Amino acid sequence: MALTYRELIENLKSLPDERLDDNVTIFVSGTAEFYPLVEDYPFVVTDSEIQNEFTPGSGVLDDGHPYLVI
């Protein structure tokens, strides 16, 4: 089952306040490595009218779907 943004918010709310200043880090289990989010575009929302290098190909995500870039 995939984590929803609602569930993510609840998980973030449970963190101690001082942890909220940490860099967002992703662990990729297939490579057993940690990755930071891309600094310039860490949180993006899809928009079919604005296609750029950070927008997934058509049909992958619905317009308005948020995603994180690593």
mmCIF file as gemmi writes it, N, C-alpha and C atoms, coordinates in Angstrom:
data_model
loop_
_atom_site.group_PDB
_atom_site.id
_atom_site.type_symbol
_atom_site.label_atom_id
_atom_site.label_alt_id
_atom_site.label_comp_id
_atom_site.label_asym_id
_atom_site.label_entity_id
_atom_site.label_seq_id
_atom_site.pdbx_PDB_ins_code
_atom_site.Cartn_x
_atom_site.Cartn_y
_atom_site.Cartn_z
_atom_site.occupancy
_atom_site.B_iso_or_equiv
_atom_site.pdbx_formal_charge
_atom_site.auth_seq_id
_atom_site.auth_asym_id
_atom_site.pdbx_PDB_model_num
ATOM 1 N N . MET Axp A 1 ? 0.839 -1.178 0 1 0 ? 1 A 1
ATOM 2 C CA . MET Axp A 1 ? 0 0 0 1 0 ? 1 A 1
ATOM 3 C C . MET Axp A 1 ? 0.888 1.247 0 1 0 ? 1 A 1
ATOM 4 N N . ALA Axp A 2 ? 0.545 2.206 -0.801 1 0 ? 2 A 1
ATOM 5 C CA . ALA Axp A 2 ? 1.311 3.449 -0.9 1 0 ? 2 A 1
ATOM 6 C C . ALA Axp A 2 ? 0.887 4.428 0.199 1 0 ? 2 A 1
ATOM 7 N N . LEU Axp A 3 ? 1.816 5.245 0.602 1 0 ? 3 A 1
ATOM 8 C CA . LEU Axp A 3 ? 1.567 6.282 1.599 1 0 ? 3 A 1
ATOM 9 C C . LEU Axp A 3 ? 0.866 7.457 0.934 1 0 ? 3 A 1
ATOM 10 N N . THR Axp A 4 ? -0.204 7.961 1.541 1 0 ? 4 A 1
ATOM 11 C CA . THR Axp A 4 ? -0.888 9.138 0.999 1 0 ? 4 A 1
ATOM 12 C C . THR Axp A 4 ? -0.278 10.397 1.61 1 0 ? 4 A 1
ATOM 13 N N . TYR Axp A 5 ? -0.544 11.54 0.983 1 0 ? 5 A 1
ATOM 14 C CA . TYR Axp A 5 ? -0.06 12.802 1.551 1 0 ? 5 A 1
ATOM 15 C C . TYR Axp A 5 ? -0.703 13.067 2.903 1 0 ? 5 A 1
ATOM 16 N N . ARG Axp A 6 ? -1.951 12.642 3.087 1 0 ? 6 A 1
ATOM 17 C CA . ARG Axp A 6 ? -2.624 12.802 4.389 1 0 ? 6 A 1
ATOM 18 C C . ARG Axp A 6 ? -1.872 12.017 5.467 1 0 ? 6 A 1
ATOM 19 N N . GLU Axp A 7 ? -1.486 10.782 5.133 1 0 ? 7 A 1
ATOM 20 C CA . GLU Axp A 7 ? -0.727 9.96 6.078 1 0 ? 7 A 1
ATOM 21 C C . GLU Axp A 7 ? 0.656 10.555 6.328 1 0 ? 7 A 1
ATOM 22 N N . LEU Axp A 8 ? 1.272 11.101 5.284 1 0 ? 8 A 1
ATOM 23 C CA . LEU Axp A 8 ? 2.568 11.745 5.436 1 0 ? 8 A 1
ATOM 24 C C . LEU Axp A 8 ? 2.491 12.915 6.407 1 0 ? 8 A 1
ATOM 25 N N . ILE Axp A 9 ? 1.452 13.733 6.277 1 0 ? 9 A 1
ATOM 26 C CA . ILE Axp A 9 ? 1.272 14.867 7.201 1 0 ? 9 A 1
ATOM 27 C C . ILE Axp A 9 ? 1.17 14.367 8.636 1 0 ? 9 A 1
ATOM 28 N N . GLU Axp A 10 ? 0.403 13.311 8.849 1 0 ? 10 A 1
ATOM 29 C CA . GLU Axp A 10 ? 0.258 12.771 10.205 1 0 ? 10 A 1
ATOM 30 C C . GLU Axp A 10 ? 1.6 12.274 10.742 1 0 ? 10 A 1
ATOM 31 N N . ASN Axp A 11 ? 2.386 11.636 9.894 1 0 ? 11 A 1
ATOM 32 C CA . ASN Axp A 11 ? 3.717 11.186 10.316 1 0 ? 11 A 1
ATOM 33 C C . ASN Axp A 11 ? 4.612 12.375 10.659 1 0 ? 11 A 1
ATOM 34 N N . LEU Axp A 12 ? 4.552 13.425 9.861 1 0 ? 12 A 1
ATOM 35 C CA . LEU Axp A 12 ? 5.368 14.613 10.124 1 0 ? 12 A 1
ATOM 36 C C . LEU Axp A 12 ? 4.949 15.299 11.423 1 0 ? 12 A 1
ATOM 37 N N . LYS Axp A 13 ? 3.665 15.303 11.709 1 0 ? 13 A 1
ATOM 38 C CA . LYS Axp A 13 ? 3.172 15.915 12.953 1 0 ? 13 A 1
ATOM 39 C C . LYS Axp A 13 ? 3.694 15.192 14.185 1 0 ? 13 A 1
ATOM 40 N N . SER Axp A 14 ? 4.03 13.922 14.043 1 0 ? 14 A 1
ATOM 41 C CA . SER Axp A 14 ? 4.516 13.158 15.187 1 0 ? 14 A 1
ATOM 42 C C . SER Axp A 14 ? 6.006 13.36 15.458 1 0 ? 14 A 1
ATOM 43 N N . LEU Axp A 15 ? 6.706 14.039 14.547 1 0 ? 15 A 1
ATOM 44 C CA . LEU Axp A 15 ? 8.136 14.29 14.751 1 0 ? 15 A 1
ATOM 45 C C . LEU Axp A 15 ? 8.351 15.341 15.835 1 0 ? 15 A 1
ATOM 46 N N . PRO Axp A 16 ? 9.434 15.209 16.601 1 0 ? 16 A 1
ATOM 47 C CA . PRO Axp A 16 ? 9.779 16.273 17.54 1 0 ? 16 A 1
ATOM 48 C C . PRO Axp A 16 ? 10.073 17.556 16.751 1 0 ? 16 A 1
ATOM 49 N N . ASP Axp A 17 ? 9.763 18.688 17.318 1 0 ? 17 A 1
ATOM 50 C CA . ASP Axp A 17 ? 9.896 19.968 16.626 1 0 ? 17 A 1
ATOM 51 C C . ASP Axp A 17 ? 11.288 20.174 16.033 1 0 ? 17 A 1
ATOM 52 N N . GLU Axp A 18 ? 12.332 19.799 16.737 1 0 ? 18 A 1
ATOM 53 C CA . GLU Axp A 18 ? 13.694 20.032 16.233 1 0 ? 18 A 1
ATOM 54 C C . GLU Axp A 18 ? 14.006 19.194 14.989 1 0 ? 18 A 1
ATOM 55 N N . ARG Axp A 19 ? 13.291 18.098 14.763 1 0 ? 19 A 1
ATOM 56 C CA . ARG Axp A 19 ? 13.518 17.262 13.577 1 0 ? 19 A 1
ATOM 57 C C . ARG Axp A 19 ? 12.916 17.897 12.324 1 0 ? 19 A 1
ATOM 58 N N . LEU Axp A 20 ? 11.99 18.83 12.484 1 0 ? 20 A 1
ATOM 59 C CA . LEU Axp A 20 ? 11.35 19.456 11.332 1 0 ? 20 A 1
ATOM 60 C C . LEU Axp A 20 ? 12.294 20.375 10.563 1 0 ? 20 A 1
ATOM 61 N N . ASP Axp A 21 ? 13.459 20.67 11.132 1 0 ? 21 A 1
ATOM 62 C CA . ASP Axp A 21 ? 14.462 21.477 10.439 1 0 ? 21 A 1
ATOM 63 C C . ASP Axp A 21 ? 15.486 20.61 9.69 1 0 ? 21 A 1
ATOM 64 N N . ASP Axp A 22 ? 15.357 19.291 9.794 1 0 ? 22 A 1
ATOM 65 C CA . ASP Axp A 22 ? 16.252 18.386 9.067 1 0 ? 22 A 1
ATOM 66 C C . ASP Axp A 22 ? 15.961 18.446 7.567 1 0 ? 22 A 1
ATOM 67 N N . ASN Axp A 23 ? 16.964 18.121 6.758 1 0 ? 23 A 1
ATOM 68 C CA . ASN Axp A 23 ? 16.764 18.01 5.31 1 0 ? 23 A 1
ATOM 69 C C . ASN Axp A 23 ? 15.882 16.805 5.018 1 0 ? 23 A 1
ATOM 70 N N . VAL Axp A 24 ? 14.987 16.925 4.05 1 0 ? 24 A 1
ATOM 71 C CA . VAL Axp A 24 ? 14.158 15.791 3.639 1 0 ? 24 A 1
ATOM 72 C C . VAL Axp A 24 ? 15.057 14.812 2.901 1 0 ? 24 A 1
ATOM 73 N N . THR Axp A 25 ? 15.029 13.557 3.334 1 0 ? 25 A 1
ATOM 74 C CA . THR Axp A 25 ? 15.902 12.529 2.775 1 0 ? 25 A 1
ATOM 75 C C . THR Axp A 25 ? 15.069 11.301 2.427 1 0 ? 25 A 1
ATOM 76 N N . ILE Axp A 26 ? 15.37 10.692 1.29 1 0 ? 26 A 1
ATOM 77 C CA . ILE Axp A 26 ? 14.667 9.505 0.81 1 0 ? 26 A 1
ATOM 78 C C . ILE Axp A 26 ? 15.637 8.329 0.853 1 0 ? 26 A 1
ATOM 79 N N . PHE Axp A 27 ? 15.172 7.188 1.372 1 0 ? 27 A 1
ATOM 80 C CA . PHE Axp A 27 ? 15.963 5.962 1.343 1 0 ? 27 A 1
ATOM 81 C C . PHE Axp A 27 ? 15.397 5.075 0.239 1 0 ? 27 A 1
ATOM 82 N N . VAL Axp A 28 ? 16.257 4.663 -0.69 1 0 ? 28 A 1
ATOM 83 C CA . VAL Axp A 28 ? 15.841 3.781 -1.775 1 0 ? 28 A 1
ATOM 84 C C . VAL Axp A 28 ? 16.298 2.373 -1.418 1 0 ? 28 A 1
ATOM 85 N N . SER Axp A 29 ? 15.325 1.531 -1.08 1 0 ? 29 A 1
ATOM 86 C CA . SER Axp A 29 ? 15.668 0.193 -0.587 1 0 ? 29 A 1
ATOM 87 C C . SER Axp A 29 ? 16.374 -0.66 -1.638 1 0 ? 29 A 1
ATOM 88 N N . GLY Axp A 30 ? 16.051 -0.474 -2.913 1 0 ? 30 A 1
ATOM 89 C CA . GLY Axp A 30 ? 16.681 -1.264 -3.974 1 0 ? 30 A 1
ATOM 90 C C . GLY Axp A 30 ? 18.175 -1.015 -4.096 1 0 ? 30 A 1
ATOM 91 N N . THR Axp A 31 ? 18.612 0.201 -3.765 1 0 ? 31 A 1
ATOM 92 C CA . THR Axp A 31 ? 20.037 0.527 -3.853 1 0 ? 31 A 1
ATOM 93 C C . THR Axp A 31 ? 20.671 0.652 -2.48 1 0 ? 31 A 1
ATOM 94 N N . ALA Axp A 32 ? 19.842 0.629 -1.428 1 0 ? 32 A 1
ATOM 95 C CA . ALA Axp A 32 ? 20.302 0.798 -0.043 1 0 ? 32 A 1
ATOM 96 C C . ALA Axp A 32 ? 21.084 2.095 0.116 1 0 ? 32 A 1
ATOM 97 N N . GLU Axp A 33 ? 20.57 3.17 -0.515 1 0 ? 33 A 1
ATOM 98 C CA . GLU Axp A 33 ? 21.219 4.471 -0.435 1 0 ? 33 A 1
ATOM 99 C C . GLU Axp A 33 ? 20.213 5.548 -0.049 1 0 ? 33 A 1
ATOM 100 N N . PHE Axp A 34 ? 20.738 6.611 0.548 1 0 ? 34 A 1
ATOM 101 C CA . PHE Axp A 34 ? 19.941 7.772 0.913 1 0 ? 34 A 1
ATOM 102 C C . PHE Axp A 34 ? 20.153 8.867 -0.126 1 0 ? 34 A 1
ATOM 103 N N . TYR Axp A 35 ? 19.068 9.59 -0.456 1 0 ? 35 A 1
ATOM 104 C CA . TYR Axp A 35 ? 19.138 10.691 -1.412 1 0 ? 35 A 1
ATOM 105 C C . TYR Axp A 35 ? 18.401 11.901 -0.861 1 0 ? 35 A 1
ATOM 106 N N . PRO Axp A 36 ? 18.949 13.095 -1.067 1 0 ? 36 A 1
ATOM 107 C CA . PRO Axp A 36 ? 18.221 14.311 -0.691 1 0 ? 36 A 1
ATOM 108 C C . PRO Axp A 36 ? 17.265 14.685 -1.814 1 0 ? 36 A 1
ATOM 109 N N . LEU Axp A 37 ? 16.287 15.517 -1.494 1 0 ? 37 A 1
ATOM 110 C CA . LEU Axp A 37 ? 15.436 16.064 -2.546 1 0 ? 37 A 1
ATOM 111 C C . LEU Axp A 37 ? 16.237 17.093 -3.324 1 0 ? 37 A 1
ATOM 112 N N . VAL Axp A 38 ? 15.898 17.293 -4.594 1 0 ? 38 A 1
ATOM 113 C CA . VAL Axp A 38 ? 16.565 18.298 -5.419 1 0 ? 38 A 1
ATOM 114 C C . VAL Axp A 38 ? 16.264 19.666 -4.82 1 0 ? 38 A 1
ATOM 115 N N . GLU Axp A 39 ? 17.293 20.437 -4.564 1 0 ? 39 A 1
ATOM 116 C CA . GLU Axp A 39 ? 17.157 21.701 -3.844 1 0 ? 39 A 1
ATOM 117 C C . GLU Axp A 39 ? 16.246 22.705 -4.531 1 0 ? 39 A 1
ATOM 118 N N . ASP Axp A 40 ? 16.36 22.856 -5.849 1 0 ? 40 A 1
ATOM 119 C CA . ASP Axp A 40 ? 15.581 23.88 -6.555 1 0 ? 40 A 1
ATOM 120 C C . ASP Axp A 40 ? 14.131 23.498 -6.771 1 0 ? 40 A 1
ATOM 121 N N . TYR Axp A 41 ? 13.826 22.198 -6.869 1 0 ? 41 A 1
ATOM 122 C CA . TYR Axp A 41 ? 12.467 21.742 -7.164 1 0 ? 41 A 1
ATOM 123 C C . TYR Axp A 41 ? 12.087 20.568 -6.275 1 0 ? 41 A 1
ATOM 124 N N . PRO Axp A 42 ? 12.059 20.733 -4.96 1 0 ? 42 A 1
ATOM 125 C CA . PRO Axp A 42 ? 11.78 19.587 -4.098 1 0 ? 42 A 1
ATOM 126 C C . PRO Axp A 42 ? 10.329 19.144 -4.138 1 0 ? 42 A 1
ATOM 127 N N . PHE Axp A 43 ? 9.399 20.066 -4.422 1 0 ? 43 A 1
ATOM 128 C CA . PHE Axp A 43 ? 7.975 19.734 -4.412 1 0 ? 43 A 1
ATOM 129 C C . PHE Axp A 43 ? 7.349 20.356 -5.647 1 0 ? 43 A 1
ATOM 130 N N . VAL Axp A 44 ? 6.777 19.53 -6.495 1 0 ? 44 A 1
ATOM 131 C CA . VAL Axp A 44 ? 6.249 19.985 -7.77 1 0 ? 44 A 1
ATOM 132 C C . VAL Axp A 44 ? 4.821 19.461 -7.918 1 0 ? 44 A 1
ATOM 133 N N . VAL Axp A 45 ? 3.988 20.221 -8.625 1 0 ? 45 A 1
ATOM 134 C CA . VAL Axp A 45 ? 2.628 19.795 -8.934 1 0 ? 45 A 1
ATOM 135 C C . VAL Axp A 45 ? 2.516 19.709 -10.452 1 0 ? 45 A 1
ATOM 136 N N . THR Axp A 46 ? 1.982 18.598 -10.954 1 0 ? 46 A 1
ATOM 137 C CA . THR Axp A 46 ? 1.887 18.412 -12.398 1 0 ? 46 A 1
ATOM 138 C C . THR Axp A 46 ? 0.944 19.43 -13.031 1 0 ? 46 A 1
ATOM 139 N N . ASP Axp A 47 ? 1.283 19.82 -14.249 1 0 ? 47 A 1
ATOM 140 C CA . ASP Axp A 47 ? 0.48 20.761 -15.019 1 0 ? 47 A 1
ATOM 141 C C . ASP Axp A 47 ? 0.697 20.423 -16.486 1 0 ? 47 A 1
ATOM 142 N N . SER Axp A 48 ? -0.317 19.877 -17.147 1 0 ? 48 A 1
ATOM 143 C CA . SER Axp A 48 ? -0.162 19.432 -18.535 1 0 ? 48 A 1
ATOM 144 C C . SER Axp A 48 ? 0.126 20.58 -19.496 1 0 ? 48 A 1
ATOM 145 N N . GLU Axp A 49 ? -0.211 21.813 -19.108 1 0 ? 49 A 1
ATOM 146 C CA . GLU Axp A 49 ? 0.049 22.959 -19.977 1 0 ? 49 A 1
ATOM 147 C C . GLU Axp A 49 ? 1.494 23.424 -19.886 1 0 ? 49 A 1
ATOM 148 N N . ILE Axp A 50 ? 2.175 23.084 -18.81 1 0 ? 50 A 1
ATOM 149 C CA . ILE Axp A 50 ? 3.571 23.492 -18.624 1 0 ? 50 A 1
ATOM 150 C C . ILE Axp A 50 ? 4.414 22.22 -18.563 1 0 ? 50 A 1
ATOM 151 N N . GLN Axp A 51 ? 4.903 21.775 -19.696 1 0 ? 51 A 1
ATOM 152 C CA . GLN Axp A 51 ? 5.748 20.588 -19.744 1 0 ? 51 A 1
ATOM 153 C C . GLN Axp A 51 ? 7.205 21.025 -19.677 1 0 ? 51 A 1
ATOM 154 N N . ASN Axp A 52 ? 7.943 20.486 -18.726 1 0 ? 52 A 1
ATOM 155 C CA . ASN Axp A 52 ? 9.371 20.772 -18.631 1 0 ? 52 A 1
ATOM 156 C C . ASN Axp A 52 ? 10.086 19.532 -18.137 1 0 ? 52 A 1
ATOM 157 N N . GLU Axp A 53 ? 11.363 19.648 -17.853 1 0 ? 53 A 1
ATOM 158 C CA . GLU Axp A 53 ? 12.139 18.476 -17.448 1 0 ? 53 A 1
ATOM 159 C C . GLU Axp A 53 ? 11.67 17.866 -16.142 1 0 ? 53 A 1
ATOM 160 N N . PHE Axp A 54 ? 10.903 18.597 -15.343 1 0 ? 54 A 1
ATOM 161 C CA . PHE Axp A 54 ? 10.436 18.084 -14.062 1 0 ? 54 A 1
ATOM 162 C C . PHE Axp A 54 ? 8.983 17.635 -14.094 1 0 ? 54 A 1
ATOM 163 N N . THR Axp A 55 ? 8.365 17.645 -15.277 1 0 ? 55 A 1
ATOM 164 C CA . THR Axp A 55 ? 6.979 17.219 -15.403 1 0 ? 55 A 1
ATOM 165 C C . THR Axp A 55 ? 6.946 15.822 -16.013 1 0 ? 55 A 1
ATOM 166 N N . PRO Axp A 56 ? 6.332 14.85 -15.337 1 0 ? 56 A 1
ATOM 167 C CA . PRO Axp A 56 ? 6.261 13.501 -15.892 1 0 ? 56 A 1
ATOM 168 C C . PRO Axp A 56 ? 5.525 13.493 -17.237 1 0 ? 56 A 1
ATOM 169 N N . GLY Axp A 57 ? 5.78 12.479 -18.044 1 0 ? 57 A 1
ATOM 170 C CA . GLY Axp A 57 ? 5.118 12.348 -19.333 1 0 ? 57 A 1
ATOM 171 C C . GLY Axp A 57 ? 3.607 12.261 -19.191 1 0 ? 57 A 1
ATOM 172 N N . SER Axp A 58 ? 2.905 12.612 -20.233 1 0 ? 58 A 1
ATOM 173 C CA . SER Axp A 58 ? 1.443 12.612 -20.182 1 0 ? 58 A 1
ATOM 174 C C . SER Axp A 58 ? 0.92 11.223 -19.848 1 0 ? 58 A 1
ATOM 175 N N . GLY Axp A 59 ? -0.124 11.184 -19.047 1 0 ? 59 A 1
ATOM 176 C CA . GLY Axp A 59 ? -0.734 9.92 -18.669 1 0 ? 59 A 1
ATOM 177 C C . GLY Axp A 59 ? -0.128 9.265 -17.442 1 0 ? 59 A 1
ATOM 178 N N . VAL Axp A 60 ? 0.983 9.769 -16.959 1 0 ? 60 A 1
ATOM 179 C CA . VAL Axp A 60 ? 1.619 9.172 -15.783 1 0 ? 60 A 1
ATOM 180 C C . VAL Axp A 60 ? 0.911 9.625 -14.513 1 0 ? 60 A 1
ATOM 181 N N . LEU Axp A 61 ? 0.691 10.936 -14.374 1 0 ? 61 A 1
ATOM 182 C CA . LEU Axp A 61 ? -0.009 11.499 -13.223 1 0 ? 61 A 1
ATOM 183 C C . LEU Axp A 61 ? -1.097 12.435 -13.717 1 0 ? 61 A 1
ATOM 184 N N . ASP Axp A 62 ? -2.169 12.534 -12.954 1 0 ? 62 A 1
ATOM 185 C CA . ASP Axp A 62 ? -3.23 13.505 -13.259 1 0 ? 62 A 1
ATOM 186 C C . ASP Axp A 62 ? -2.733 14.917 -13 1 0 ? 62 A 1
ATOM 187 N N . ASP Axp A 63 ? -3.315 15.907 -13.689 1 0 ? 63 A 1
ATOM 188 C CA . ASP Axp A 63 ? -2.993 17.314 -13.41 1 0 ? 63 A 1
ATOM 189 C C . ASP Axp A 63 ? -3.232 17.603 -11.938 1 0 ? 63 A 1
ATOM 190 N N . GLY Axp A 64 ? -2.341 18.373 -11.352 1 0 ? 64 A 1
ATOM 191 C CA . GLY Axp A 64 ? -2.467 18.75 -9.952 1 0 ? 64 A 1
ATOM 192 C C . GLY Axp A 64 ? -1.898 17.748 -8.972 1 0 ? 64 A 1
ATOM 193 N N . HIS Axp A 65 ? -1.384 16.616 -9.457 1 0 ? 65 A 1
ATOM 194 C CA . HIS Axp A 65 ? -0.809 15.608 -8.556 1 0 ? 65 A 1
ATOM 195 C C . HIS Axp A 65 ? 0.577 16.071 -8.101 1 0 ? 65 A 1
ATOM 196 N N . PRO Axp A 66 ? 0.798 16.196 -6.791 1 0 ? 66 A 1
ATOM 197 C CA . PRO Axp A 66 ? 2.117 16.614 -6.303 1 0 ? 66 A 1
ATOM 198 C C . PRO Axp A 66 ? 3.107 15.446 -6.325 1 0 ? 66 A 1
ATOM 199 N N . TYR Axp A 67 ? 4.385 15.794 -6.477 1 0 ? 67 A 1
ATOM 200 C CA . TYR Axp A 67 ? 5.427 14.764 -6.384 1 0 ? 67 A 1
ATOM 201 C C . TYR Axp A 67 ? 6.719 15.421 -5.908 1 0 ? 67 A 1
ATOM 202 N N . LEU Axp A 68 ? 7.626 14.595 -5.404 1 0 ? 68 A 1
ATOM 203 C CA . LEU Axp A 68 ? 8.918 15.039 -4.893 1 0 ? 68 A 1
ATOM 204 C C . LEU Axp A 68 ? 10.004 14.636 -5.893 1 0 ? 68 A 1
ATOM 205 N N . VAL Axp A 69 ? 11.035 15.445 -6.032 1 0 ? 69 A 1
ATOM 206 C CA . VAL Axp A 69 ? 12.109 15.181 -6.987 1 0 ? 69 A 1
ATOM 207 C C . VAL Axp A 69 ? 13.383 14.84 -6.228 1 0 ? 69 A 1
ATOM 208 N N . ILE Axp A 70 ? 13.965 13.675 -6.545 1 0 ? 70 A 1
ATOM 209 C CA . ILE Axp A 70 ? 15.243 13.303 -5.935 1 0 ? 70 A 1
ATOM 210 C C . ILE Axp A 70 ? 16.314 13.281 -6.999 1 0 ? 70 A 1
